[in-house]
Amino acid sequence: MNFYKNISLYFLAFALTALTPLWAAKPVEFRSSTAFSSEALFGKLDSVGGGTTWMEWDADGILDPEILSLVADKKGNVRSDVEHGWYLNVPGKSKFAVLCKKGSGETLTFYDVSKLSTKPVPLQISEPLDPKKVFRDYRETLQGHFVHLDDTNLQVTVRENEIQFSYLKPDKQALSPVMNFTSLPEHQKQAEIQSRRDFYAYEYSLMVQAFIASTRGLFNWQIWHWYNPEWISKKQISEREIAAILASPEQGKFVKIFGDKLSDGDTVEMFSNAHGSFILTIRRR
């Protein structure tokens, strides 16, 4: 697909009627006689999504049943005409967009989807890894060292048994430490713990966007699975661990806010120093 070719677009849209319930809404389809330009494609995604961030679907990752029904043939395999897909997770208004080949052109179709029903699946690394596919949005500056095309602060180092992503850009104003945490009244301790938990949740979401969304074919989880509490809650930093950090005089050091040991012994860990720097480390046995 040539994202950069200037083309004339011919749009065909199926409008919703006032009597059609949300869950029965007809798909909205846009057609182009040739490949969509990047501007036209993402312009349509932005327009339909109302500025909300779409999450790119990975055809090699877990296939949620609600999405599989839109992209698969009768045998359950992803159809050959399907090129890309994006998921928009908005309560009550979730959508899935599918880009398909159509002769010499393409179609972009938006479907309303119900809440995804997939139960938690163990995290796995998608073997074998293809660096050209995984690091498609990076350039290799040295052997095994990759720098993101749009942000040089985002980098990856690949070693024999380790892959490490890093985003090292300290905030101008660091997170203020909590003083005398152990001496605080219990209700204030709980408030400080919750405040730090919320902060780490925010930083975790930034790491997913920076590290996971900038790759393709690295893990079996789709991007939206990384945000699902049912999938991640037991892997995130605990209240007890947060309390220990707040009681420490070194509250600005790197701490693990997400960690998982995979079935084959590999580990996936995310670290934050509460100063705007993040690390994702994948250790392979």
PEPEBEL-V180340 format. One record per residue. SS is DSSP state (a for helix, b for strand, c for the rest). OMEGA is omega in radians with two decimals (* if undefined). Layout:
SS OMEGA
SS OMEGA
This chain:
c 3.14
c -3.11
c -2.91
c -3.11
c 3.11
c -3.05
c 2.99
c -3.08
b 3.05
b -3.01
c 3.04
c -3.09
c 3.05
c -3.06
c 3.08
c 3.05
c -3.07
c -3.10
c -3.11
c 3.14
c -3.07
a -3.06
a 3.14
a -3.08
c 3.12
c 3.07
c 3.06
b -3.02
b 3.04
b -3.09
b 3.05
b -3.13
c 3.03
c -3.11
c 3.09
c 2.96
c 3.11
a -3.11
a -3.12
a -3.10
a -3.08
a 3.02
a 3.10
a 3.10
a 3.14
a -3.11
a -3.13
a -3.11
a 3.13
c 3.12
c 3.10
c -3.07
c 3.03
c 3.10
b -3.07
b 3.13
c 3.11
c -3.09
c -3.14
c -3.14
c 3.12
c -3.12
c 3.08
c -3.08
a -3.11
a 3.10
a 3.13
a -3.12
a -3.11
a -3.02
a -3.01
b 3.02
c -3.08
c 3.13
c 3.12
c 3.12
c 3.11
b -3.09
c -3.09
c -3.12
c -3.12
b -3.10
b -3.12
b 3.07
b 3.12
b -3.13
b 3.10
b -3.06
c 3.10
c -3.10
c 3.13
c -3.09
c -3.11
c -3.12
b 3.00
b -3.14
b -3.11
b 3.05
b -3.09
b 3.00
b 3.10
b -3.07
c 3.10
c -3.13
b -3.11
b 2.99
b 3.05
b -3.03
b 3.13
b 3.13
b 2.93
b 3.14
c 3.08
c 3.10
c -3.11
c -2.98
c -3.07
c 3.08
c -3.11
c 3.13
c 3.14
c 3.11
c 3.11
c 2.99
b -3.10
c -3.14
c -0.15
c -3.13
c 3.08
c -3.08
a -3.12
a 3.12
a -3.09
a -3.05
c -3.09
c -3.13
c -3.13
b 2.98
b -3.12
b -3.11
b 3.02
b -3.14
c 3.12
c 3.14
b -3.05
b 3.13
b -3.10
b -3.07
c -3.06
c -3.10
c -3.07
c 3.06
c -3.14
b -3.04
b 3.12
b 3.04
b -3.11
b 3.07
b -3.05
c -3.08
c -3.08
b 2.98
b -3.12
b 3.02
b 3.10
b 2.98
b -3.01
b 3.13
c -3.06
c 3.07
c 3.10
c 3.11
c -3.08
c 3.09
c -3.10
c 3.11
c 3.07
c -3.07
c 3.05
c -3.08
a -3.07
a -3.12
a -3.10
c 3.02
c -3.03
a -3.11
a 3.13
a 3.05
a -3.12
a 3.11
a 3.12
a 3.11
a -3.14
a 3.11
a 3.13
a 3.09
a 3.12
a 3.13
a 3.13
a 3.10
a 3.09
a -3.14
a 3.07
a 3.14
a 3.08
a 3.14
a 3.09
a -3.13
a -3.09
a -2.99
a -3.06
a -3.07
c 3.14
c 3.11
c 3.09
c 3.09
c 3.13
c -3.14
b 3.10
c 3.12
c 2.92
c -3.09
a -3.08
a 3.08
a 3.14
a 3.13
a -3.06
c -3.11
a -3.14
a -3.09
a -2.93
a -2.95
a -3.10
a -3.10
a -3.08
b -3.10
c -3.05
c 3.09
a 3.13
a 3.14
a 3.11
a 3.12
a 3.13
a 3.11
a -3.11
a 3.11
c -3.09
c 3.06
c -3.11
c -3.07
c -3.13
c 3.13
c 3.11
c 3.09
b 3.14
b 3.13
b 3.04
b 3.11
b 3.12
b 3.02
b -3.05
c -3.04
c -3.13
c 3.12
c 3.07
c 3.10
b 3.09
b -3.07
b 3.07
b -3.09
b 3.04
b 3.07
c 3.13
c 3.12
c 3.11
c 3.12
b -3.06
b 3.09
b 2.97
b -3.13
b 3.06
b 3.12
b -3.07
c -3.05
c *
